Amino acid sequence: MTDRDVLISGAGLAGPALAQQLLRHGFRPTVVERAPALRDGGYKVDIRGAATEVLKRMGLYSAARAADTGMRHVTYVDRNGRRIARLDADLLMGRRGDDLEMMRTDLTRILYDATAGAVEYVLGDTIATLAERPDGVDVTFAGGGTRRFALVVAADGLHSATRRMVLGEVPLRHLGAHIAIFDVPNELGLDREEVFYTEPGRMVFVYATGPGAPAKVGMVFGSAEPRLGREVLADRFAGMGWQVPRFLEVLRDTRDVYFDSLSQVVLPRWSAGRVVLLGDAAHCPSPAAGQGTSMALVGAHLLAGELAAAGGDHRAAFDRYEARLRPYVERNLALGVKMAGDMVPGGRVSTAIRNYGMRTLKYHPLKRRLIERVTRPLSEAANAIELPSSPATCWSAPS
């Protein structure tokens, strides 16, 4: 073992992004992932603001741009499937400049391809125990064997097992809703279009990147209970119109379903000894924010740069990483709270007002200005950090 050996737990997005940048700074990252293979599927993710600059510094922006979903329209319908409104997707979703939207699986593959052959991936395994020593961390793997690493990075998501090992149980900030996402046949023939249907306390959306691509269905419902199982979905969405009964039929026979609460990770510190947290494991903003991927990319960039600049002093690197990143994270956590409240409609009156606003918005002479005013907080949060100069030799401690 040398002081350049770093173990990263999690091969989602944050882990491979960090591995690629550590490799460029002369470290020797190893990525361990519980799943036996890279995860396929998943929903679309946004890369905004500062995160697009990070992708450019990584040399991956062009590949990501080529995989952009190219979504064209956002359509709102009523329970009978009648169109309420159709609006430009980039405008309504607040994408500006070089912002991207892509399928999570495409970004995972781009990050993996940028590191394959140079980074050791240990798939189908996980960390069983961690024992910190003066010069490193002894890691025992569930599949057997113990290895020593200079540092360990927990990049294993909202429910991080690695975080639990070093910090114990961390209560999540529940935002009052749950979300499910799963595939359905694209029987609506959607072509780079996303369709929304809302009722009080419930929202359903479906999108596809082309008529030949499977459609992704999302179901969001309000609930004060933070721990629920997917078995509640049939009951929570019973009685809804449009295509919802058909979606529930498909759901009944589907095993591959993302289901979780809209929750945030809020911690006073993102490191303990030689273990540091990254991405959702450190500061998940919830899917409502639409900023989790961007935060993971920005965090990976800052952590790799600070480790390179610290000359082996991991404590100084962790402190600087957190000092630079925390204001940006807090801005995006606040955005997540707001967006979660907006995702789930209130009572019948507020739902009717929302639908009326969407129906009349397309005719408003100041439509673009009105939408940009609403989406401005998202753009501001996405750009709420000034990235340090790159390469690492230009880095300095934040003032």
C-alpha positions as a printed Julia matrix, in Angstrom:
399×3 Matrix{Float64}:
   0.0     0.0     0.0
   1.05    3.6    -0.72
  -0.54    6.93    0.21
  -1.96    6.99   -3.33
  -4.19    3.93   -2.85
  -7.83    4.97   -2.47
 -10.86    2.68   -2.13
 -14.16    4.06   -3.44
 -17.36    2.35   -2.33
 -20.0     2.67   -5.05
 -19.89    2.52   -8.86
 -22.9     4.69   -9.53
 -21.97    8.17  -10.76
 -19.94    9.83   -8.0
 -17.56    6.88   -7.58
 -16.38    6.51  -11.2
 -16.26   10.31  -11.59
 -13.89   10.52   -8.64
 -11.86    7.53   -9.86
 -11.29    9.17  -13.25
 -10.06   12.39  -11.69
  -7.93   10.72   -9.02
  -6.28    8.69  -11.77
  -5.34   11.87  -13.6
  -3.74   13.19  -10.41
  -1.58   10.08   -9.99
  -3.65    8.17   -7.42
  -4.5     4.47   -7.65
  -8.26    4.19   -7.1
 -10.13    0.93   -6.61
 -13.93    0.89   -6.91
 -16.01   -1.72   -5.09
 -19.66   -2.16   -6.04
 -22.32   -4.35   -4.46
 -24.06   -5.06   -7.79
 -22.55   -7.85   -9.92
 -22.48   -5.59  -13.0
 -22.82   -1.94  -13.87
 -26.39   -0.91  -13.23
 -28.55   -0.58  -16.34
 -31.8     1.31  -16.51
 -32.51    4.26  -14.29
 -34.11    7.56  -15.07
 -32.93   10.69  -16.84
 -30.64   13.06  -14.98
 -29.67   16.69  -15.42
 -26.17   18.12  -15.58
 -26.29   21.85  -14.99
 -24.17   24.88  -14.37
 -20.85   24.17  -12.68
 -21.19   20.44  -13.39
 -21.01   21.02  -17.15
 -17.65   22.74  -16.62
 -16.5    19.73  -14.58
 -17.4    17.39  -17.45
 -15.39   19.59  -19.81
 -12.36   19.43  -17.5
 -12.77   15.66  -17.38
 -12.72   15.56  -21.18
 -16.17   13.93  -21.24
 -18.5    16.74  -22.18
 -18.62   15.9   -25.91
 -19.52   12.27  -25.18
 -22.2    13.38  -22.75
 -23.58   15.92  -25.23
 -23.87   13.18  -27.84
 -26.01   11.18  -25.4
 -28.36   14.07  -24.54
 -31.99   12.95  -24.51
 -33.04   15.75  -26.86
 -36.4    16.02  -25.1
 -38.61   18.44  -27.03
 -41.91   18.83  -25.24
 -43.53   18.7   -21.83
 -47.26   18.03  -22.04
 -49.91   18.24  -19.32
 -53.1    16.19  -19.61
 -56.3    15.75  -17.6
 -57.78   12.47  -16.36
 -59.34   11.83  -19.78
 -56.03   12.3   -21.56
 -57.05   15.64  -23.05
 -54.12   17.99  -23.51
 -54.01   20.91  -21.08
 -50.78   22.41  -22.39
 -47.63   21.58  -24.35
 -44.46   23.57  -23.67
 -40.81   23.57  -24.72
 -38.96   21.05  -22.55
 -35.69   22.96  -22.11
 -37.55   26.13  -21.2
 -39.92   24.56  -18.69
 -37.21   22.42  -17.07
 -34.89   25.4   -16.71
 -32.02   24.12  -18.85
 -29.73   26.89  -20.03
 -26.53   27.24  -22.01
 -24.49   24.02  -21.94
 -26.83   22.19  -19.56
 -27.5    18.55  -20.45
 -30.14   15.93  -19.81
 -29.25   12.28  -20.31
 -30.23    8.82  -19.21
 -28.42    7.78  -16.07
 -27.26    4.53  -17.65
 -25.58    6.47  -20.5
 -23.63    8.65  -18.06
 -22.65    5.6   -16.02
 -21.24    3.96  -19.15
 -19.33    7.1   -20.19
 -17.71    7.37  -16.76
 -16.89    3.67  -16.66
 -15.4     3.69  -20.16
 -13.17    6.61  -19.12
 -11.69    4.48  -16.33
 -11.92    0.87  -17.53
  -8.55   -0.83  -17.77
  -6.87    1.8   -15.62
  -9.04    1.53  -12.51
  -9.67   -1.71  -10.65
 -13.4    -2.46  -10.35
 -14.46   -5.08   -7.81
 -18.05   -5.93   -8.73
 -20.42   -8.1    -6.75
 -18.7    -7.31   -3.47
 -18.94   -4.82   -0.65
 -17.11   -3.59    2.42
 -17.75   -5.75    5.48
 -15.57   -3.96    8.05
 -13.26   -0.94    8.31
 -10.4    -0.66   10.79
  -8.41    2.57   10.76
  -4.66    2.41   11.4
  -2.14    5.26   11.74
  -1.09    4.87    8.1
  -4.23    3.56    6.45
  -7.53    1.68    6.67
  -7.76   -2.1     6.78
 -10.78   -3.11    4.72
 -12.35   -6.54    4.96
 -14.55   -7.42    2.0
 -17.76   -9.44    2.27
 -16.43  -11.74   -0.45
 -13.31  -12.48    1.58
  -9.87  -10.97    2.01
  -8.49   -7.86    3.66
  -6.6    -5.01    1.99
  -5.15   -1.77    3.25
  -5.88    1.58    1.62
  -4.66    5.04    2.47
  -8.2     6.46    2.23
 -11.76    5.24    1.8
 -14.47    7.21    0.0
 -18.14    6.44    0.64
 -19.97    7.08   -2.64
 -22.69    4.49   -2.14
 -25.77    6.65   -2.15
 -28.58    7.87    0.06
 -28.65    4.7     2.19
 -24.84    4.38    2.32
 -23.68    1.32    4.24
 -20.15    2.74    4.4
 -21.45    5.92    6.03
 -23.25    3.8     8.59
 -20.0     2.04    9.5
 -18.2     5.26   10.37
 -21.02    7.55   11.55
 -23.69    5.13   12.74
 -27.34    5.53   11.78
 -27.96    8.95   10.29
 -31.58   10.14   10.3
 -32.75   11.32    6.9
 -34.7    14.54    6.33
 -37.99   13.28    4.92
 -39.58   15.74    2.5
 -43.1    14.38    2.72
 -43.34   12.31   -0.45
 -42.33    9.06   -2.15
 -41.41    8.34   -5.76
 -41.47    5.21   -7.91
 -39.93    4.89  -11.4
 -40.22    1.87  -13.7
 -40.32    0.91  -17.39
 -43.48    0.37  -19.41
 -43.98   -0.37  -23.13
 -44.12    2.88  -25.08
 -47.74    2.32  -26.12
 -48.3     6.07  -26.32
 -45.63    6.38  -29.01
 -43.85    9.14  -27.13
 -40.96   10.71  -29.04
 -38.73   12.88  -26.85
 -41.77   14.0   -24.91
 -42.72   13.93  -21.21
 -46.35   13.87  -20.13
 -47.64   14.91  -16.7
 -50.98   14.18  -15.04
 -51.77   15.45  -11.55
 -54.48   15.03   -8.96
 -54.5    16.26   -5.35
 -51.58   14.62   -3.53
 -50.51   12.57   -6.56
 -48.56   13.09   -9.76
 -47.8    10.68  -12.61
 -45.39   11.33  -15.45
 -44.14    9.28  -18.38
 -41.46    9.97  -20.97
 -39.51    8.28  -23.74
 -36.46    9.35  -25.73
 -37.92    7.98  -28.97
 -40.86    5.93  -30.29
 -38.74    2.78  -30.24
 -37.44    3.32  -26.7
 -39.16    2.0   -23.58
 -41.11    4.57  -21.62
 -40.27    5.52  -18.05
 -43.16    6.06  -15.65
 -42.8     8.06  -12.48
 -45.35    8.1    -9.66
 -45.07   10.62   -6.84
 -47.39   10.83   -3.83
 -47.44   12.74   -0.58
 -46.92   10.85    2.68
 -45.78   11.87    6.12
 -44.54    8.31    6.73
 -40.87    8.05    5.65
 -40.73    4.24    5.47
 -43.13    2.62    3.05
 -42.87   -0.3     0.63
 -43.78   -0.32   -3.04
 -46.83   -2.45   -2.25
 -48.66    0.76   -1.29
 -48.57    2.09   -4.87
 -51.66    0.24   -6.12
 -53.71    1.68   -3.29
 -52.25    5.2    -3.43
 -52.92    5.55   -7.17
 -56.25    3.74   -7.32
 -59.03    5.73   -8.95
 -56.76    7.9   -11.09
 -57.65    8.31  -14.73
 -55.71    8.62  -17.98
 -53.2     5.71  -18.39
 -52.66    5.1   -14.69
 -54.65    1.81  -14.5
 -52.5     0.46  -17.35
 -49.31    1.58  -15.63
 -50.4    -0.19  -12.44
 -51.01   -3.39  -14.42
 -47.44   -3.29  -15.72
 -46.13   -2.45  -12.25
 -47.75   -5.55  -10.79
 -45.49   -7.8   -12.9
 -42.35   -5.62  -12.77
 -39.47   -6.44  -10.46
 -37.09   -3.66  -11.49
 -38.66   -0.66   -9.73
 -36.92    2.3    -8.16
 -38.93    3.2    -5.06
 -37.84    5.48   -2.26
 -38.84    8.4    -0.12
 -37.95   11.93   -1.18
 -35.35   12.4     1.52
 -32.18   14.36    2.11
 -28.9    13.66    3.87
 -27.89   16.6     6.06
 -24.65   16.15    8.02
 -22.47   18.51   10.07
 -19.32   16.9     8.66
 -18.5    14.7     5.66
 -15.43   12.87    6.95
 -14.24   10.83    9.89
 -10.56    9.93   10.12
  -9.46    8.52    6.77
 -13.0     8.04    5.44
 -14.76   10.77    3.48
 -18.29   10.94    2.04
 -19.11   11.94   -1.52
 -22.29   12.57   -3.5
 -25.62   11.36   -2.15
 -23.89    9.59    0.73
 -22.8    13.0     2.0
 -25.54   15.38    0.93
 -28.37   13.82   -1.09
 -30.72   16.66   -2.13
 -33.49   14.18   -3.13
 -34.65   13.52   -6.71
 -36.95   16.54   -6.39
 -33.98   18.91   -6.68
 -32.8    17.53  -10.02
 -29.29   18.36   -8.82
 -27.94   15.13   -7.33
 -25.87   14.2   -10.38
 -24.44   17.7   -10.74
 -23.53   17.81   -7.05
 -21.8    14.44   -7.32
 -19.7    15.57  -10.3
 -18.74   18.88   -8.69
 -17.93   17.16   -5.38
 -15.77   14.53   -7.1
 -13.84   17.27   -8.91
 -13.19   19.23   -5.72
 -12.25   16.2    -3.63
  -9.76   14.91   -6.23
  -8.21   18.35   -6.61
  -7.84   18.91   -2.88
  -6.28   15.49   -2.34
  -3.8    16.23   -5.12
  -2.95   19.65   -3.69
  -2.61   18.48   -0.08
   0.58   16.49   -0.58
  -0.58   13.54    1.5
  -2.32   15.55    4.25
  -5.78   14.03    3.96
  -7.15   16.03    6.9
  -6.33   19.32    5.19
  -7.75   17.99    1.91
 -11.02   16.91    3.53
 -11.38   20.27    5.31
 -10.82   22.26    2.11
 -13.13   20.02    0.1
 -15.9    20.64    2.58
 -15.22   24.38    2.91
 -15.45   24.83   -0.86
 -18.45   22.58   -1.41
 -20.73   23.21    1.57
 -22.25   26.58    0.53
 -23.14   25.09   -2.87
 -24.61   22.0    -1.21
 -26.7    24.02    1.23
 -28.1    26.1    -1.63
 -29.14   22.94   -3.44
 -30.56   21.27   -0.34
 -32.81   24.3     0.13
 -33.84   24.01   -3.52
 -34.71   20.34   -2.96
 -37.06   21.2    -0.1
 -38.86   23.74   -2.28
 -39.09   21.48   -5.31
 -40.43   18.56   -3.27
 -43.27   20.79   -2.11
 -44.0    21.76   -5.71
 -43.97   18.17   -7.03
 -47.01   17.01   -5.07
 -50.15   19.06   -5.72
 -52.22   20.17   -2.75
 -56.01   20.07   -2.65
 -58.49   20.27   -5.5
 -58.44   24.06   -5.61
 -54.64   24.33   -5.91
 -54.59   21.52   -8.5
 -57.26   23.27  -10.56
 -55.34   26.55  -10.33
 -52.16   24.81  -11.47
 -53.89   23.24  -14.46
 -55.53   26.53  -15.39
 -52.16   28.28  -15.2
 -50.62   25.69  -17.52
 -53.56   25.91  -19.93
 -53.3    29.69  -20.26
 -49.52   30.01  -20.07
 -48.95   29.03  -23.71
 -50.94   32.11  -24.8
 -49.28   34.57  -22.43
 -47.2    37.2   -24.28
 -44.54   37.05  -21.55
 -44.51   33.23  -21.33
 -40.74   32.89  -21.61
 -40.05   35.53  -18.96
 -42.57   34.03  -16.57
 -41.1    30.54  -16.88
 -37.53   31.79  -16.56
 -38.48   33.66  -13.4
 -39.86   30.43  -11.92
 -36.82   28.36  -12.95
 -34.25   30.99  -11.95
 -33.67   29.47   -8.45
 -32.64   26.21  -10.11
 -30.17   27.92  -12.42
 -28.78   29.98   -9.54
 -28.32   26.9    -7.34
 -26.62   25.03  -10.2
 -24.09   27.83  -10.53
 -23.68   28.64   -6.85
 -19.99   27.75   -6.73
 -16.83   29.08   -8.31
 -14.62   26.2    -9.36
 -10.92   26.59   -8.56
  -8.37   26.72  -11.3
  -7.26   23.42  -12.75
  -4.83   21.59  -12.75
  -4.06   20.84   -9.12
  -0.92   22.97   -9.08
  -3.19   26.02   -9.32
  -5.32   25.04   -6.34
  -5.2    27.03   -3.15
  -7.13   26.93    0.07
 -10.46   28.8     0.01
 -10.51   32.15    1.76
